[in-house]
Amino acid sequence: MEINILSFGKIAEFITINSLHVDEIFDTDSLKQHLEKTYPKLKEIKYKLALNKQIVQQNHKLLSGDVVAIMPPFSGG
């Protein structure tokens, strides 16, 4: 399965991949675990995931071709 990855802010400094080919990741929770294991700095940062332009608060199933954005804290003004 191929997942497209977008990263922003400080996260983009160490997660520089654009896509991830995985066979054992089927949901956002397992993706977070994989990313935190691969990029330990991610554990030190509060971040949100967006799946296909929608911020996810709970675990969601992933499909091949999905776009997952990894976003640091942000505020509006």
Secondary structure as the mmCIF struct_conf table of DSSP 4:
data_model
#
loop_
_struct_conf.conf_type_id
_struct_conf.id
_struct_conf.beg_label_comp_id
_struct_conf.beg_label_asym_id
_struct_conf.beg_label_seq_id
_struct_conf.end_label_comp_id
_struct_conf.end_label_asym_id
_struct_conf.end_label_seq_id
STRN STRN1 GLU A 2 SER A 7
TURN_TY1_P TURN_TY1_P1 GLY A 9 LYS A 10
HELX_RH_AL_P HELX_RH_AL_P1 ILE A 11 PHE A 14
BEND BEND1 ASN A 18 ASN A 18
STRN STRN2 SER A 19 HIS A 21
BEND BEND2 ASP A 23 GLU A 24
STRN STRN3 ASP A 27 ASP A 27
HELX_RH_AL_P HELX_RH_AL_P2 THR A 28 THR A 38
HELX_RH_3T_P HELX_RH_3T_P1 PRO A 40 GLU A 44
BEND BEND3 ILE A 45 ILE A 45
STRN STRN4 LYS A 48 LEU A 51
TURN_TY1_P TURN_TY1_P2 ASN A 52 LYS A 53
STRN STRN5 GLN A 54 VAL A 56
BEND BEND4 GLN A 57 GLN A 58
STRN STRN6 LYS A 61 LYS A 61
TURN_TY1_P TURN_TY1_P3 SER A 64 GLY A 65
STRN STRN7 VAL A 67 MET A 71
#
